[in-house]
């Protein structure tokens, strides 16, 4: 999943960290509008991922687990 996200032209960085027993993803983007249109669609292809927060600026947050 992270590999597919990293291949998007508007993705500048991906950081992951464990937070309260959940894996937190922070994804930096250059085009917030395009990311808002596409990022959630990419992430939701994996039924094991639960989105618990979706940022408004240029960072979207997801957890897996």
N, C-alpha and C positions, 0 to 999 in steps of 0.2 A: 504494500500500500504506500509506504513512504517513498519507495522508488518511483512509483507512478506520479506522485505529487511533485517530487524533486525534478522530474522531467518537464514540468510545465514552465513555459517561458516567463511567466510572471512571478515565479517563486525565487526568492533570493536567499532564503535560509530556512533550515528546519532544525529545531532544538527539541530534544526530548528529555524528560526528567520524571522521576517517581515522586508523586505527591499524594500522601495519605493512601498508600497502597494502590494507586492508579497511575497509569502512564500518561503524562501530560505532553501534548504536542504543541509547540509554538511555531507557527509558520509565517515567515516574513515574506511580503509580496511587494511588487512594484506597481501593480494595478489593482487597487482594492475593489473596484467595480467588477472587473473580470473575475477576481478571486471569489467574490461573493456569489457570482453567477455559477461558477464551476466547482469550487472547492468542496462544498458540501455534497454535491452529486458524486464526486470521486470517492469521498470518504464513505458515503452510505452504500457503496457497492459491497462493502464487507459487513455482513449482518452481525458480526461479533463486536463491532465498534458502537459505543454509545456516546453520542454528543451530549456533553453536559454544559458547555458554554461555547458560544459563537461570538467572537469579538466583533466590534463595529469598525474599528480603524483599519489597520493592515495586519493584524495578527488574529488568527482563528485558533481556538483551543479545542482539542478533542482528547478523549481518554479511551483507552482500550483495556479491557480486563474484566 
